[in-house]
Amino acid sequence: QVRLVESGGGLVQAGGSLRLSCAPSGRTFSSYLMGWFRQAPGKEREFVAAVSWDGRNTIYAESIEGRFTLSRDNGASTLYLQMNSLEPEDTAIYYCAASPLTLSSSLSDYDTWGQGTQVTVSS
């Protein structure tokens, strides 16, 4: 069964950093657009960042731009989200996702999802 596996979440104080990782299990996603979404309690899932299959193009949500950096290593089949200057508002479950499209921030364009990893930022 094809799935994405996230890791790297945890509890951190405001101003701290975390790095999330996402690795596929069961197939390669080297030709796919990869992205991160997050869902806070009581809120809808929202776009965080996405990177094209070759790593050349990235898009970020305004709320995290300048603080988060997305990258991918196709050789290692791993997607990374470096999160710096974390704020309590970043607290959410973070989901890795894959899409066959070129570049998109739309949740409906992603057809493969991980189970999520919890990120909690204390004030």
C-alpha positions, 0 to 999 in steps of 0.5 A, a space after each residue: 500500500 502506498 503511503 507517506 510517513 511523516 516524522 519530526 513533530 514535537 513540543 517546542 517553545 515559541 521561537 524554537 525550531 523543528 524539522 519535519 520529514 516525509 518519506 514515501 513507503 511503497 513507491 517513489 514520488 520523485 516525479 510528484 509535486 510534494 507539499 505540507 498542509 496543517 490542521 489546527 484544532 477546530 480549523 480547516 486543513 490549510 496549505 503550508 508549502 509545496 515544492 515541484 518534482 525537481 525542487 526548483 519551484 516552491 510556494 509558501 503560505 503567507 503566514 509562514 513565509 520567511 520562517 519555514 523552508 521546504 526542500 526535497 531530496 529525490 535521491 533519498 526520497 525525502 521531503 523536509 520542512 525546516 520550521 524556524 521562529 515557531 509561534 503558538 499559532 503554528 500548533 497543528 497536525 502537519 500533513 505531507 501530501 503528493 500531487 501529480 500536478 506541477 505546482 498547487 496550493 489547493 488541498 483538492 489537487 493532492 491525492 496521497 496523504 500521510 497520517 500527520 505529525 503533531 507540532 505543538 508550540 508553547 508560549 
